[in-house]
């Protein structure tokens, strides 16, 4: 029961952060919201691992974290080069 509630709260937070990604005020705000969505999805995968007792999902969560971190770094570099006066 508690894992269902946690999953629902995380999914709701993901949707709200996803709306900020789509309609954010600036590109840096959107990037921050993207990072929030990635962390919430990561937590959802970890809750799934707890609910199903399968450690494979924890490995997926670690790989997803690394990929989202590298993706955010690449997007930061791209945005810094594209908008040098904005930073």
C-alpha positions, 0 to 999 in steps of 0.5 A, a space after each residue: 500500500 505504501 509503495 503505491 502511494 509513493 509511486 503515485 506521488 512520484 508520478 504526479 511530481 513527474 507530470 508537474 515537472 514535465 509541464 515545467 520542461 514544456 513551458 519553462 520561463 528560460 532554457 535553464 529552468 527547463 534544464 533544471 526541470 528535466 533534471 528533476 524529471 530524471 531523478 523522479 523517474 529514477 526513484 520510481 524505478 527504485 520503488 519498482 525494484 522494492 515492490 518486485 524484489 528484483 535487484 535488476 531494476 537497481 542496476 537499471 536505475 544506476 545506468 539511468 542516473 549515469 546517462 541522465 547526468 551525462 545528458 545534462 552535462 552535454 546540454 549545459 555545454 550546448 546551452 552555454 555555447 549557444 547563449 554566452 551572454 545569458 549566463 
